[in-house]
Amino acid sequence: MSLIQVDEVLCRKDGICIRVCPKQCLVPDAEGRPVADPESACIDCGHCEAVCPHGALRHTRLATDGFVPARIDAVAPEALAALMRSRRSVRAYKPDTLDRPVLETLLETARYAPTGVNAQQVCWNVLSGAQACRDLAGLVVDWMRANNVMPLYIELWDKGQEVVLRGAPHVAVAHTPKDALIGSVDCVIAATYMELAAASMGLGACWAGILMFAAKNHPPVAKALGIPEGNEVHAGLMLGRPQFRYTLAPPRKPLRVAWL
């Protein structure tokens, strides 16, 4: 089967699909309609089908019902900017867990984050329950203690203060195969999508940096997170309902930019 199918009646021969293809997989035939170059290396990004304003093209390796309406204009720029500026790293959570559909909504949003060469290799593991997260934090502290990492956190833990995962009722970690081309970048982008989605829903999130380091260097942590052999954690978020609401966004350092 051909990589693409073109409706000759609907096709306007405008070449839009050809111009947007990131791998130059499409070329015009003698009449100006797109055809797939048999020597190309299509990455199944779906740009060709998604961009056609006439619905004339179908990518045969992608399910048509998997495409969703593009709504770039669904959020006003000023509203999106306000959300991004007011997002806070939440470090105080209510102990109750989030409903599964809420978590699934966050994960579905993160699923649409871009990945290098459209590899889409990001996997998620979600740990739920305040006690389960505290037990995980204890494993992280074991690693910190053995390697003299962040002594203050160890001291606070010994005094009964959980400052590794901050009492969050959920932890979500993103991982990819170790040989993924740019797995670390893909996971960071996906986690950023999730963090902003959480903020838009009134939920709290915070990057769990020390957990990420421990997951890479302490097998018991990776095991507790269910990370399969051959995969590596590149991003981690605490998730839950915030105990407190912020009414102001603190200032940031001045913009540093070189206009070239």
Residue, then its C-alpha position, 0 to 999 in steps of 0.5 A: m500500500s502506498l504511504i499516502q492516498v490522494d483524492e484526485v477530486l479534492c486535491r487542489k495541487d497547492g503543494i502545501c503537504i509537500r512543503v511542510c513534510p520535515k523529511q521531504c517524503l513527498v514530491p509532486d507528480a506530473e500533474g502536481r499532486p503529491v506522491a510518496d518518494p519511495e526512497s524517503a524515511c517517513i517518521d509518521c508525523g502526520h503533518c501532510e494529512a493534518v495540514c491539507p485544508h481540503g481533506a484530500l490526503r490520507h497517511t495510510r500508516l496513521a489511523t484517521d480517527g486518531f487525528v484531533p481538531a487543531r485548536i491553536d487559537a483555543v486559548a488567548p495569548e494573554a491567558l496562556a502567558a498569564l498561566m505560564r507566569s503564575r505557575r508555581s512549584v508546589r511543595a505543600y500538598k493535601p494528602d488525598t489522591l487525585d481521581r484516575p480520570v484526572l491523572e489520565t487527562l494530564l497524561e493525555t495532554a503530555r502525550y502530545a508533546p513533541t519528540g525528536v524525529n517523532a520517535q514518541q518513546v516517552c513512557w510514564n509510571v505513576l505512583s499513587g498514595a501518600q504512604a507509597c510516595r513517602d516510602l519512595a522518598g525513604l529509598v531516595v534518602d538511603w541513596m543520599r545518605a550513602n553518597n553524602v548528597m544534600p546533607l540538610y535533606i538527610e538531617l531533616w528526614d531524620k527529624g521527621q520532615e519529608v522534604v524529598l517528595r514533600g508529602a505529594p500523593h502522586v509521583a509521575v516519572a517519564h522514561t525512555p529507552k537508554d538508547a533513545l536519540i534525545g530521550s532526556v529532552d523528550c521527557v523534559i518537554a513532556a513533563t513541562y506539558m504535564e506541569l502546565a496542564a496541572a496548573s490549568m486544572g488548579l492542581g499542584a506540581c513540582w519537579a522532583g529533581i533529586l528523585m530523578f538522580a536517585a532513579k538513575n543511580h540507585p536500583p532500589v528506587a528504579k525498581a520501586l518506580g517500576i522502570p523496566e530494564g534498559n530504560e532511564v528516568h529523565a523527568g519526575l513530577m510531584l502531583g496533587r492538590p495544593q494546600f495553599r493558593y498563591t495570589l502573586a507571582p514573584p519577579r524573575k531575573p531580567l531577560r537575557v537575550a542577544w539579538l543577532 
